[in-house]
Amino acid sequence: MAEEQDQLEEELLEEETEEEEQPAGGFFDSLSGQFGAAPWWVISGAFHGLLLLLVTLISMAVVRPSDNDVIVTTSLEKSKPPEYDEKKPRDVFKNQVESPEDLPPVEHPVVTHEEVEVSDHNETADEMDNATAKGDSEDAISDVPLGGVGFVAAIGLGGGGGGKFGHRSGGGRRRLVARGGGSKATESAVDAALRWLARHQEPDGHWDTVKYQSEQKTDTACTGLALLAFLGAGHTEKVGQYKDNVRRAVAWLKSRQNADGLIFDQTDAGGHRGIGYPHSIAGMAMAEAAGMGNIPDTKVAAQKAIDYSTKIHQDGEGYDKRGFRYKAKDAGDLSVTGWFVMQLKSAKVAGLTVDQGSFEGAIKFIDSCENKGAGGDKGYGPASSYGYQPGNAHEHTAHRLTAIGNLCRQFLGWKKEDLQASVAWFMEKGGIPDSWGEGKTDLYYWYYGTLCTFQQGGDIWKQWNEAMKKTLCESQRRGGDEDGSWDPVGDYSKEWGRVGQTAIGALCLEVYYRYLPMYK
C-alpha cells in the first residue's frame, strides 16, 4: 500500500509540473478546456446564450432621442482657394536649406545670387528614375578642341543614358542653376510657363497657335518649341510631372510625319517659309525626346527626321552641301541653317546616325556668311559679323544672325577666344535684353544670344544674364488664364503667338542646365 501511495504522489507531481510548464492559453483555449468533453448541444447553447447577452447590453446602451429633443445639424461650406497673390514668389524648390550658412561651396562660380539656395546633397523628385536623375559629372565640362569638326567633344555632355540630359533634373539641375546665375525666381518662371503650356495643350497633343494670338497657323513649329521647353526642364515620356504632356506632343508630331521623314502638318500656313523651320524645330524636339526617353518608336521617328534633313540639304557632297533653307535643296540662309545645326547636334548627342557631310557643309556655309573685320578691336581681336546669305549682309538683322553664327561655331568646335570679339559685337549692335514691349523685344535674338553668351561665360554672360532674367521674370503674366505666359510682342511674335512666345521664354530661362558649359 505504501509503494502504491508513493507512486500516485509521483504521478500527481509530474502532472502539476507539466501544467506549470504549459503557456497560458487565451479565452477560447479556456472554453475548450471547460467544454472539450461536453456534448455539442451544450456548447451550442452556451455560445448562443452569450451572444444574446451581448446584444441586450448593446441595445441598453443606445440612447434614443425623444420627440421633444432638438436635433442640430451642421454643414461646412466648401473652402475657397486662396486668392492669387501676384507679389508672392512662386517656389519650385523643395526641402530648402534653412540659412545661407548651410550652403555648400560652389566651385567655379559664374554668378551667385542671394536668393539662391543649393542643397548640400543631390535630391531628386519622387517620379524621377535613376537614369534621368543621375546628371552629368562636373568633370564633363571641358575645353573645346581646336577649330574644325570637333562637334561631339564640343557639346559638353557626358556619356551614358542619364549623362546626356540628366543635368536637366534633380540635384544636378539645382546646382547648375546656382552656378550659372539663375535663381528661385527664374525656376519659378519656368514652372509657371510649363503650367500655362500644359493647360493650353490640345487633347490630341498639339498647340493651336491661332487660338492664342498667332496671325497664322504654325502648329508644327510651336508644338516642337513647347516640347523642347518641357524636355529642357527634364520632363520626358517616362518621368516628370508633365510626362503625359510630353507623350501627347511626341505622338502628335509622329502623326504628322510623312513616310520620307518630313514632320509637317499640311494644314499649317507654310507660306514663303516652307517646311524648313517647322521640320528642323520639330526634328530637334524629337531627337531630344529620343535621347532622354529612350523609347524605340520615338527613336525611329527621330532618325527618320534627321535622315530627311540630311537628304534635303543643299546639293553637293561634304563641304559643298552648304546650308539649309525653306524647301529641299534650296540655297541656304543662316537663320534656317541655325535650327538645322541644332537638330543635327541633338541627334548626334541622342546617339542617332547623322551624315558627317551635313556638319561639314554647315561649317562651309557659315564660313561663307562671315564678314571679317566688322568692328574695331576691343581687346579680343578683330570682330566678325554674319550675314543672311553669302553676299547678303542683311544689316538690320546682323546682330541676330551673328548670334546664330557664333552659337553654331561654338557647337561645331570653335575656340572661345576666337569668338569673343564677335560675341561682343552682336551685344553692342543688338543690345542686351533689358526692356519689354513692341519695338523693344526680340525674343528670337534673345534666344540665340542667351545660349551663346552662356557658353562664352565671364563678364559677357553676367551682363546678358542679369538683364535677360530680370526682363523675362518681370514681364511674365501673372493671374488669370494667361498666368505664366508672355505676351506676343516684338519681332516674329505674331507668327508664333502666345504659345511660341511662352515656349521660347521658358527655353531662355532653362539655359543654366539645358547644355553644360563647354569651356572651362
Sequence and secondary structure as in RCSB ss.txt:
>XXXX:A:sequence
MAEEQDQLEEELLEEETEEEEQPAGGFFDSLSGQFGAAPWWVISGAFHGLLLLLVTLISMAVVRPSDNDVIVTTS
LEKSKPPEYDEKKPRDVFKNQVESPEDLPPVEHPVVTHEEVEVSDHNETADEMDNATAKGDSEDAISDVPLGGVG
FVAAIGLGGGGGGKFGHRSGGGRRRLVARGGGSKATESAVDAALRWLARHQEPDGHWDTVKYQSEQKTDTACTGL
ALLAFLGAGHTEKVGQYKDNVRRAVAWLKSRQNADGLIFDQTDAGGHRGIGYPHSIAGMAMAEAAGMGNIPDTKV
AAQKAIDYSTKIHQDGEGYDKRGFRYKAKDAGDLSVTGWFVMQLKSAKVAGLTVDQGSFEGAIKFIDSCENKGAG
GDKGYGPASSYGYQPGNAHEHTAHRLTAIGNLCRQFLGWKKEDLQASVAWFMEKGGIPDSWGEGKTDLYYWYYGT
LCTFQQGGDIWKQWNEAMKKTLCESQRRGGDEDGSWDPVGDYSKEWGRVGQTAIGALCLEVYYRYLPMYK
>XXXX:A:secstr
 HHHHHHHHHHHHHHHHHHHHS    HHHHHHHHHTTS HHHHHHHHHHHHHHHHHHHHHH     TT       
          TTS      S  SSGGG    SS S   TT    SS    TT  HHHHS   GGG     SSSS 
HHHHT   SSHHHHHGGGSHHHHHHHHHHHT  HHHHHHHHHHHHHHHHT  TTS   TGGGT SS  HHHHHHH
HHHHHHHTT  SSSSTTHHHHHHHHHHHHHTB TTS B  TTS  GGGTTHHHHHHHHHHHHHHHHHH  HHHHH
HHHHHHHHHHHSS SSSGGGG    SSTT    HHHHHHHHHHHHHHHHTT    HHHHHHHHHHHHHHEEEEEE
  SSS SEEEE SBTTB  GGGHHHHHHHHHHHHHHTT  HHHHHHHHHHHHHHH  S   STTT  HHHHHHHH
HHHHHH HHHHHHHHHHHHHHHHHHS  SSTTTT     STTHHHHHHHHHHHHHHHHHTHHHHS  S  
